[in-house]
């Protein structure tokens, strides 16, 4: 006797049944193909029968799959109607950290979504990093976050939906008086002999540390020792003065007293920021966030990759 079937499994089944292609179904659902395949296999186990005939070239519905499709569509429509009843609830949106006088990417998307949907209540949260936010998403204590999706463990990514938002240019934050601070832009090669702080001591931003370590390793550069990271602008300024290491950041990062950000060049390293949420989340404000990010990306070229830039292959694959 099958257990209760989770709507997520039916949603993945319906997407594959309608596209007859696991890859296109994954794109429709903003999921990894691996997650869609896993959901379909789980549904077949629950029902005790095959729903698709698979070959290396095609995917076809079995008779049972064809019979299930209209019923699955009906149940999913009922679920959407039920979920819509709660569409006025608060949506909790993690924007990582406050930008102060400068609005960061996530803050700009949130502000634009609020303008699109003024009657919805979107509350900002500041969890500092996507690794920390992913834990809150999994336990439903958070609805949406922003960050580097490719830097999460594969098992975590499989449970989350992702939409690319922006390719941010990376920079180093330098204390005043540092020999590289006088340069308008810092070539990566100039960091030789200057170990870079990638916040290796901060588990909540492991996805950022991973990006930094990849960048440094591929260009023969050293990372600074892992240290307990600061919280807040004043503590950041003291940390910078005490340790003096270049700190990896982005060109649109917040201004911090005691130092200056310089863009990295030759090549220009990039960080892909994405919008991340549970795939089953249904809320009018989620659509507003997606639409706002797409409009900003189109207007300001957020997803246009500069020639000769650097981006890890895992991140680049999310843009195709």
C-alpha positions, 0 to 999 in steps of 0.5 A: 500500500503506497504512503501519502504521495508528496506533491513535489513528486507529482510535480516532477512527474507532470513536468517530465510527462509534459516535456518527455525530457528530464532536462527540460522538465528540470529547467521548467521547475528550476531544479537540477536534473538529478533532483527530478530523476530522483523524484520520479524514481521515488514516485515509481517506488511509491506506486510500485510500477514504471511511469516512463519507458526510458532509452538513451534517445527518448522518454515515453509514458507507460500506460500507467503514466498516461493514466496518472497524468490527468489525475496528477494535474488535478491534484496539483491544481487543487494544491495551488488553490489551497496554497493561494489561500495563504498567499498573503502570509509574510515571505522571509527573504535573506539578503545576506547582510545589510549594505549600509549606504550602498544597496547590495544585489539582494537588497535591490531585488527585494526593493524592486519586488516590494514596488511590484507587490506593495500589498505583500509583506516581504521581511528581510533577514541577514544570515550572512551566507547561503550555507547558513541560509540553506539550513533555514530553508530546509527547516522552513524558517526561511523562504528565499535567499541569495548567494552562490548556489554552485558552492553548496553540497550537491545533496543540498542543491538537489533540494533547492530551486535556483535562478541566476540573478547576477554576475558580480565582479570580484575585488579585494578590500585593502587597508589604507597604506597597503602597497596595492591600495594605490592601484586603481585595479589589482591584477591577480598576479600582483597578489603574489606574496599577499595572502588573501583572506577568504573567510576560511574560518566562517562555516556560514559562508562556505560557498564563498570560501570555496569560490575564493580558494578555487580562484587563488589555487587556479592562479597560484596564489595563497590564502590567508590563515582561517580566522574567526571573522568579524561581524559589523562594520566597526569590527570589520575595520578593527579586523582589517587593521589588525591582520592587514591581509587583502580580503576577497569581496565584490565591487558592489560590496559595502563600504567599510571604514579603514580601507578601500575596495579595488577591483580584480583584473587580468582576468576579471573574476566573477561570482554568480549570485542566484535566487534560491528557494524550496521548489514547492514554495508558492507565493505571489511575492516569489514571482515578484522577486523573480520578475524584479531580478530578471528586469534588473538583469536585462536593464543593467546587463547583470548576466552578461559575462565580460570577455576573458573573465574567470568563472568556475565551470560549475557556476558557468553551467548554471547560465546555460 
